[in-house]
Amino acid sequence: MNPLEWLLSQVASINLKYQKIEEAAKTSFNIFAVLRADADEVRLHSNFIAELLDPRGSHKLGDLFQILFFETLDGPQQSHQAFPVVQREVSGTHGRIDILMRGKCSGLVIENKIYAPDPPKQLQRYYEFLKSRYPQGKRRLLYLTLFGTPPSNESRGNVPRTEIEPISYSRDILNWLERCAQASYQIPHLRESLIQYISLVKKLTGQTISEDHKMEITNLLLEGDHLESALTLENALTEAKIEVQRLVWQDLLQELSLKGYVFNPVDNVFTKKDLASYCKNFYAPQKRAKNYGIEYKVADYDDYSVHLHLSVDHNLCYGFTAAKRNERGEYVRGPYAQEVTRLHPWLQDVIAWLTEWKGIPGNGWAFAWRHTDPRVNFRNFHEAYAAKLANPDERKKWVGEVTAELIRLIVQFRAEEAKIANERPNVDEPLLTEDPVSSTLGM
């Protein structure tokens, strides 16, 4: 056994030890993951964060958590504006704001992004809303993501970068939550709720390893030449991630084709692409590839079509999306949506079925979508199932399950489409203005 193989075997032994300690010490039950999808931005995370920030929240601690929030972001020495009103999902011409905090002469918006994509000019609309509502007051626009990633230029629009504050779950929210838990130590039910939510945030941000666990691996690496051996893994790990993702796409396309469903490898607007190059660019430090994947046309409506699309941003997700002349665009909501439903009004009924499918409601690009189950996060291999797909047997099992789900949805969509079409009158058939028999006989 060479030094690197020995080192890996030792790390595996340490990991197994702490896995058994964790299993013996606590249950994996988490009330948040049970009641809501653990990455549900609006119904879970935005609601919970807003409840803590609200001075009138059910925690009954007034503005304590709000004060701790701003101390975490700005430091305890800074003066903090009070926001007595905290609202969730505030809709209007600006769109739908996840969290809006309102003071006498100030406003703050929190845009919460875990995995959902950025709609065009979303943050620009929120910024213009704050400017119009508080022209002379203070205003802040916080962009909350797992790791503090800045917003896309498409979403930012013409807003100066300095006017948007990226914050993270991995650092800012986690530090704030831990301070909230300490402050509520005398309220057991609140403290335990916070501890469970902290566990969920750590899971989403790949921070589930304990301090003792990290220290034991650190001490191992500091022995002899072990660190030098470990450094050889850095580049190889990225290449391994690229290869795992490439194999997943390859095996999925092959399995779907064997079942009689030929999916196309495409970029985010359905231009046919080589997925291998996208897998490599997915891990590039800048201008990372995203929202690429595979698609299958399930229905045609003249220039428009509906497609089943499996794609990757961080997680793999799949759902129904729309295209015009086979080019994907914002045809579900936005300027082109009315055109689609005017030309094909009965498509509204199929869309209604999609909401009953219980997918997450889409943005302008998708009717509805879901994460794969188990969830696969190719950005963060620590989370969930991604690393397991390196194992051929695990990958074969997962590919088989996803293939069966995609085919089931195609069949179900077409059955629903046919049922609705049969129940409607043929609106394309011209109305008769005279007796058909008399007309035929020339009378």
N, C-alpha and C positions, 0 to 999 in steps of 0.2 A: 504494500500500500504506500503510495507516494505521500509527501507531506500535506498536499492539498486535500487528498481523499481522507486522510486521517483527521484533518481539521474539520472537514464537513461532517464526518461521522460523530465527532465530539459535539459540534453544534446541534446536530440532530438529537443526540442523547440529552442535552440540556433542554432543548425544546420539548421533548417528550416528558421529561421530569416536571416541568412547569405546567404542561397541559394536564397532567394527572393531578397536580396540586390544585389547579383551578377547578377541575371537575369535582374534586372532593370537597372544595371549600364553598362552592356556591352553585346555584342553579343558573342555567342560561336563560331563564324566563325573564322577559322584559316587556312590561305592560305597553310601552309605546310601540314596539315592533309587533305586538299581538293585535292592537287596535287599529293601527295604521301601517301602511308600507313605510319602512324605515327611512326612505328618501322622499317621502311625500312633502314637498316644500311648503305647500299652503296649508293643508288640513292638519298637518302635524307640527312641523318646525315653526312656521310663521305664527300659528295660533299659540303655541307654547311660549315662544319668545315674547310675543305681544302681551300675553297674559302676565308674564313676569315684569315687563316694563310698565304696565298700566298701574298707576297709583291707586286706582279703584279695583284692582284685580282681586281674585278670590283668595290670594295669599294673605290678605289683610295686614300687609306690612307697609302700606303707603308707598312712598317714593323711594324706599330703601334700595330695591333692586335697580331702579332707574339710576340712582346716584352711583351705585357700584358699576353699572354699565359704562357711564361716562368716565369714571375714574380709571377703569380698565383701558379705555380707548385713549384718553387724553392725559392721564396722570392725576394724582390726588391734589396737586397744587393748583390745577386749573379751575376757574370758575365755571359752573355748569348751569346751562339754561334749563329751567323746569318745563316739562311738558305734561300738563295735567290731563290731556286728552290723547288716548292711544286708540287708533282705529285699524281694522284689518280689512283687506280686500276692498279698498276704496275705488269704485269704478266711476268713469266719466269719459270725456273726450280724450283725456290723456292716456286711457287704458285702465288697467287694474293694478293699483299700488298694493304691494304685499302688506306693508306696515307704514302707517302715517302717524307721526307724533306731532301734536299741535300745541303751541304755546300762545301767549298773548300776541307777540310780535315775531314769532319764529316758527319754522316748520322743519321737519326732518322726515325723509323718506328712506326706508330700508328696502332695497330690492334683493330678494332672497333667491339665489341660484345654487342649487346643488348639482343637478344634472341637466335641467332643461336648457334648451338653446336660447340665445338672445334674439328676440324679434328686432327687425330693423327700427332704429331710432327710438327704441323704448326708453332709454335713459334720457334722451333729448326731450321727449314728451314730459317725463317726470320733472326734469329741470325747469322746463318752461312753465309747468304747473306751479312749482314752488316760487318762481319769479313773479308770476301773475298774482299769486295768493299773498306773498310776503314781499312786496317790492322794496320796502324800506327796512325790513327786518332781517334777522339772521336765518339762513337756510343751510341745510346739510343734506347731501345725497350719499348714502352708504350703499356699497355694492358688496353683498355678503356671499362668499363662495366657500367651498371646503378649505382651500389653501390660500385665499387672498389673491386669486387670479384677477387681473384687471379686465374690464369689459372689452368686448370687441369694438373696433372702430365703427362697425355697422350699427351697433346699438348706441354707442356714444354720440354719433352724429356730429354736430358742431359744438358740443359742450367741451370746454377746455378740460384737459386731463386733471388739472389741479382742483376742479370743482367736484370731482367724484372721488370718494374715499373707499378704496378696496379694504375690506376686513375679512377675517377668516373664522371658520368654525374651529380649525385646528389649533389656533393660538388665542384669538380675541374672545370668541364665544366660550371656549373651554375654560380659559382663565376666569372669565366673568362668572360662569356657572359654579366653579369651585368656590369662589368668594361668596356667592349666594348660598351655597350649601353650608358653608361655615357660619354665615350670618343667621341661618335658620336651624341651628343645631338643637334648639329647645322646642322645635315644632316637628315631631318625628315624621308625620305623614308627608309634610312638605319636603323635609330633608331627604327622605327616601325617594320621593318623586324626582328630585333634582339629581340624586345619585344615579338613578336608573337612566335619566336622560343624558347625563354625562357619559355613561357606559355606551349609549347609542352613538353619541358624537365621536367618542374614541374609536368605535368600530368603523364608522364612516370615514374617519381620517387615518386609519391604520395605526392607531396608538394603543392597541390592546395589550401589548407586551408590558409586563410589570417592571418596576425599577430593579428589583432583585434579579429578575431574568436578564435584563440588559447588562447589569453589572457583572454577572457571571460570564456572559459571552465576552464582554469587554476585557475582563481579566484573562480569559483564555487567549484572546488576540494579542495581549501584551506580553505573553510568554515567548521567549526565544525569537524565532523568525516567523511566528504565526501571522503577524500583521502583514509582512511582506508577501506571504503566500496568499492571504485574503485579498490583497489589492489586485491580484491578477484576475479576480472575479468581476471587477467593476464593468469593464467593457463587455465581457462575456454575458453578464446578466441582461444587458440591454438587447444583445443579439438573441439571447434565448427568448425574451419576451416577444420580439419581432417574429421569431420562428413559431412560437406557440400560436400567435394570432393568425399567421399565414396558414398554418395547418388547420385551424378551426374553419376559416373560410373555404379552404380547399375541400375539406371533408364534408362540409355542409352542401356546397355546390354539387359534389359528386353524389351524395346521398339523395338530394332532391331530384337530381336528374335520373337516377335509377328508379325513382318512384313515378317518373313521368312528368315532372315539373321543372322546366329549365328556367332558372333564375339568371338574371344578368348582373355581373359585377359593375357597379356604377359609383360615380361621385355623388355629391349632395344634390345636383340638379339632374341626375339620371344620364349623364354622359358616360358611355361605357369606358371602363378603366381597368388597368392591371392592378389588382388589389395588393400584390406583393410590394409594389413601390409605395403605396399608401400606408401599409403596415410599418414600413421603415420610417416614413415621414411622420407617423403618429407620435414617435418618441423624439422628434427633432426639438431642440431647445426653443426655436422660434418658428412661427408660421406652421404650426403643427397641422397635419391633416386631420379632419374630423367629419362626421356626418356622412361618411361613405359606407358602402355595404353592398347588399344584393336586393334586387327588386323583381317582382312578378306582376304582370298586368292581369287584373282580375275582371275588369269590365271596361268597355269602350262606349263612349257617348259622343259620336261625331269627333270633334277636335279634342274633346276632353276624355280622360281615362282615370280610373281608380287603380292603385297599385298597392300590393302588400310589400312593405319595405322593412328589411332588417338592417340596422345601421349601428355605428359606434360613435359615441362622443366621448364619454368616459365608460359608461356601461353599454352593453349591447341591449338594444331595444327594438321592438317591432310594432308595426301598426299600419293603418290604412292612410294613404296619402294621395294627392291628386296631381295630375300633369296635364298640360296642354300641348298637343302635338308631341307627346312623349317627353316633354321637358318639365321637370318638377318646378313648381313655383308656389306662391301664396294664393292658392285657389280655394282654400277652405274658408279663410276669413280674409278680409282686406278688399281692395278695390275690384278684384276679379271674381269674388265669391258670388255676388249678385248675378253676374253674367252666367255663371255655371248653373245656378238654381233656376234662373229664368228660362234657360234653354232646356233644362231637364228638371222641372219642378218636382217630379216624383222621386228624384234622388234624395229629397229631404226626408222621405220615409226611411230610406236605407240608412241615412245619416242618423236618424233617430234610433235605428237598431244598433248602430255602432256605439251609441252612448250606453245602451243596455248591455253591450258586450263587456262593460265595466272596465274599459281601458281608461287611462288617464286622459281627460279632455285635451285635445290638441291645440296648437297655436295656428297661425295662418298656413302652415305647411302640412299639418296632419289632422285628420278627423279625430283619431284617438290612437293611443299607443300603450304598450306595456314593456316592462323589463322582462328579460328571460328569467325563468325560474328553474334552477338557482340563478341568482344574479351574477353576471360576469362583468367585472370592472377591469378593463385592460389598462387603465391609467394607474390604478392602485392594486397591485397584485396581492397585497396583504388582505384586502377585503374579499370575503366570500369565496368564489369558486375559481377565479382565473388561474391560479397556480396549479390547481388540480388537473386542468386541461392539458398539461404537459404529459400526463400519463395516458398512453394510447387507449387503455380500457375505459378510463373515466371519460375521455374525449368521445369515444365511440358511443357510449351510453348517452351522454349529453346531446350529441349530434342527432341521435335517433329520436330523442324526446322532442327536441326543437323542430326537427323535420315533421314529425307527426302533428305538432301543434300548428305549424304553418299550413300544412295541407288541410287540416281540419277547418281552419279559418277560411281558406279559399272555397272549400266546398260549402261551408255554412253561408258565406257571403253570397255566393251565386244562387243558393237555394232561397235566401231571403229576397234577393233581387228578383228572381223569377216569380216568387209568390206575390210581391208587391206589383210587379208588372201585369200579372194576370188579373189582379183585382181592380186595375184602373182601366178606364175606357181608352181606346186607341186615339189619342189626341192628335196623331199625325194624319188620320184619315179625314179628308175634306167633308164638310157638312153638305148634305143633299139639299138643293134648292128647288127641285122639281121631282115629280113622280118618276122613278127610275124606269118603270115599264113603258110608260108613255114616251119617254125620251128615247129609249132603245128602238121603239117601233116607228119613230119619226112622226108621232101624232101631236 
